[in-house]
Amino acid sequence: MTDLLYSETEEDLRAAVRSLVAARGDTTALAVRAEAGSPHDPRWWTSLAAEMGAAGLLVPEKLGGQGASHREAAVVLEELGRGVVAAPYLTSSVIATEVLLGLGTETEAVSGLLGALAEGRRTAVLAVPLTTAPGGPLPDGGGRITGVADAASADVLLVPRADGLYAVEAAQAAIEALTPLDLTRPLAAVTAPDGGTLLAGAAAGEAAVRRGLLAGAGLLASEQLGLAEWCLQETVRHTGERHQFNRPIGSFQALKHRMAQLWLEVVSARAAARSAADALATGSPETPLSVAVAQAYCSRVAVHAAEECVQLHGGIGMTWEHPAHLYLKRAKADEIALGTPGRHKEVLAGLVDLRAP
């Protein structure tokens, strides 16, 4: 039976990551860096990835990782979503790492790269558009690939091609920064040169890529959960402090109902996200089903929570100084990342044999 509760270890990990996120400072500095086109803070990433060891949670201990599971990685992503942190954790420590694990660790090229990722010395990015769904079409690696997340800060690109999966040094590729909706998760157009290190043949490479995308989609739900939780918590705090007619506006029945409805949605999103993380951690045969449910539901909840956060903050929620805009943009960008809710609903309908007429 699926265990949706957090273990003591997971709660300790949450506390450590939350403390690190809080030490980063407020979101004003993040907004300034994002607007300048450099949202990533290398020193902060070193603290999370190398010093705390979060980058190696999915990597076996024999390769220098923590030998943990997707449940622990999900907790990290919850806290990164709560702090709308700009870091290549989803793209490098989850998707790219999971792709490499799907290839096996027998070859030196794969094991060496996994070890470097686990220690936080390098970052890797799968060279596919961020919108690519786990079961969707993959680029053939030729020409210009647009919409690759975190490519500008990556050290290695994992490039799927018709004849296999290659590792290409990012310094050898042409990487053109794009202007995304969510400035905290930079996108780029990538043109990878021919050659590179062949990691696997066509069939094995495609299977590994789809494994990485499935894990990414499942754990993206945890990031969306953390984002929604922050939006709800911040909205409740603000409406409890903001007064009109000598009363907190949160005491007005209409606002109470809206926040109560949002709380129910967030609780349900937590169950969906935890189920997906647990299915990935245990290798459940129902993993595609759990991931589809989590993405179809959590994407919408995150957007709704961010919208309510902006609306219920009134005028201040519309300003650049308040971080609500960062959460709304991240929620909207995450909604189409790794497959839209509609796409996941189609997958879900096929898995449960509930096809449209």
Secondary structure, DSSP 8 states (H G I E B T S, - for coil): ----S--HHHHHHHHHHHHHHHHT--HHHHHHHHHTT----HHHHHIIIIIS-GGGTTS-GGGTS----HHHHHHHHHHHHHTT---TIIIIIIIIHHHHHHT-S-SHHHHHHHHHHHTTS--EEE-S-TT--TTS----S-SEEEEEETGGG-SEEEEEETTEEEEEEGGGSEEEE---SSTTS-EEEEE--S--EEEE-HHHHHHHHHHHHHHHHHHHHHHHHHHHHHHHHHHHHHHHH-EETTEEGGGSHHHHHHHHHHHHHHHHHHHHHHHHHHHHHHT-TTHHHHHHHHHHHHHHHHHHHHHHHHHHTGGGGGSSSSTHHHHHHHHHHHHHTTS-HHHHHHHHHHHTT----
